[in-house]
Amino acid sequence: MTRSPFSGPNRDSDLVAWFAPWAGRRLLVFGAGYVGGTVARVARAAGLEVAALTRNPATAEALAAAGVDVVVADFASHDWHAQMPRDADFVLNAVSSGGGGVEGYRRSYVEGARSLIAWACAASVPVRAHLIYTSSTSVYAQGGGARVDEASDTEPVEENGRLILESERVVRAWPGPWTVLRLAGIYGPDRHLLLDQLRAGATELAGRGEHHLNLVHRDDIIGALVAAWRCPERAADQVYTVADGCPEAKATVAAWVAARLGREPPGFPGEGAGLRRRQVPDRVIVSDRIQRELGWRPLYPSFREGYASLLGA
Ligand SMILES: NC(=O)c1ccc[n+]([C@@H]2O[C@H](COP(=O)([O-])OP(=O)(O)OC[C@H]3O[C@@H](n4cnc5c(N)ncnc54)[C@H](OP(=O)(O)O)[C@@H]3O)[C@@H](O)[C@H]2O)c1
C-alpha cells in the first residue's frame, strides 16, 4: 500500500507514488532544473505524460532517456509555443535565472513568464491547467528577525527580488487557476553547499552566524506542489510561503553539521576578505497557512532531519 505523502522519511519511490493517482494525465514543466527536473522524472515514472522545456542539451538528453517529451528552447522566446502540448492538466514554472545577473533574472523570470502567459492565451481555447509557479522569499525585504508570511509587505530592496515580484504579477494573468509558492532556501540530495564546504575543511563561512537560515528540502517542495494540485479549488489564485518552519541561526546549523563530521564549528568573520557575499536578511519565514489550508506537512521539519538523511546517504 502506498504511504501517505506526509507520513515520514522519503525516497524517490515515495515521490513517484504521490503522482501515481494522476497516471495518464499531462504535466508540463518549464525550468527542468533541480526541482523541475525531479518533478518531471518522478511524474513520468508514475505514468503521467510529461513534457518539459529546457535550453540545456545535457538535461534534454537525460529527460528524454526518462521518457519525457523534451522541447529545447529559451523560455523567454516564443520558439517553443507551437511545440508544447496545450491539453495539459498540470503546469509547473520552476525556472530560475541560471546566472546572467540582473538581465538573466529579467529574461528567465519576467520575460519567461510573459511568454508563458502569451502562449496560454494565444489560441481560441486558453490553457486551463492548474499552474504552479515556484517564486522566492526574496520578494520580502524584512530583516531584524521579523516574522514573515503571505500577508507581509513585499518591498524587495534588491533588483533581483523586484524582478521576481514582477514575474509573480505576470503569472496572475494565467487563464486558469494559478498558485504561487514562495520558497525558502532549497537543499536536498546533491544540493548541500554548507555540507560540501565543511566536508572540504572550511573553517570560516560567509554570512552572519546569528542570522536565521530558512530552509526547505527539495522533497517537501514537491510535497507542496502535490498538495496544491490536489486541492485546486482551495489553492487557486493563492500565494503561499514554503519553509520547513524551523529556522535556526546559521551558526547553529553549521555547528550541528560540523559535529556530525567530527569537526570544530566554523567561524563567521562577517564581511571578511574572500567571504563577501550578498547578505540574506535575518528573518523567520512562517509557513503555517499552506499547512492549515492544503494539509502540507514537511517530511523534513528542520535541518536536523534533512541533513541527517543527506549525511546518511
Ligand atoms: N535555489 C534556491 O534556494 C531557491 C530559493 C527560493 C526559490 N527558488 C525558486 O525555486 C525554483 C526552482 O529552483 P531550482 O533550484 O530547481 O532552480 P535550478 O536548479 O537553477 O533550475 C532552474 C532551471 O531553469 C532553467 N532556465 C532558466 N532560464 C531559462 C530559460 N530562459 N529558458 C529555459 N530554461 C531556463 C535552467 O536551465 P539551464 O540549465 O539551461 O540554466 C534550470 O534548469 C526556481 O523558480 C527558483 O527561482 C530557488
The ligand as a Gaussian input file, in Angstrom:
#p B3LYP/6-31G(d) Opt

LIG

0 1
 N       17.665000      27.734000      -5.095000
 C       17.008000      28.237000      -4.063000
 O       17.441000      28.167000      -2.907000
 C       15.680000      28.897000      -4.299000
 C       15.110000      29.619000      -3.268000
 C       13.855000      30.171000      -3.455000
 C       13.184000      29.970000      -4.653000
 N       13.759000      29.286000      -5.669000
 C       12.999000      29.067000      -6.902000
 O       12.689000      27.702000      -6.972000
 C       12.599000      27.282000      -8.326000
 C       13.373000      26.022000      -8.526000
 O       14.731000      26.283000      -8.235000
 P       15.848000      25.263000      -8.643000
 O       16.852000      25.283000      -7.582000
 O       15.230000      23.968000      -9.064000
 O       16.434000      26.006000      -9.924000
 P       17.562000      25.451000     -10.919000
 O       18.112000      24.160000     -10.467000
 O       18.501000      26.579000     -11.154000
 O       16.715000      25.163000     -12.227000
 C       16.130000      26.167000     -12.953000
 C       16.059000      25.730000     -14.376000
 O       15.535000      26.807000     -15.157000
 C       16.140000      26.737000     -16.406000
 N       16.082000      28.017000     -17.097000
 C       16.440000      29.222000     -16.619000
 N       16.243000      30.163000     -17.546000
 C       15.729000      29.526000     -18.619000
 C       15.307000      29.948000     -19.892000
 N       15.379000      31.252000     -20.244000
 N       14.839000      29.037000     -20.765000
 C       14.780000      27.728000     -20.416000
 N       15.164000      27.248000     -19.217000
 C       15.631000      28.150000     -18.334000
 C       17.577000      26.390000     -16.123000
 O       18.100000      25.848000     -17.285000
 P       19.677000      25.834000     -17.624000
 O       20.153000      24.564000     -17.021000
 O       19.711000      25.838000     -19.085000
 O       20.265000      27.075000     -16.985000
 C       17.419000      25.389000     -14.978000
 O       17.369000      24.073000     -15.457000
 C       13.045000      28.458000      -9.169000
 O       11.886000      29.083000      -9.682000
 C       13.741000      29.362000      -8.190000
 O       13.598000      30.703000      -8.538000
 C       15.000000      28.748000      -5.514000

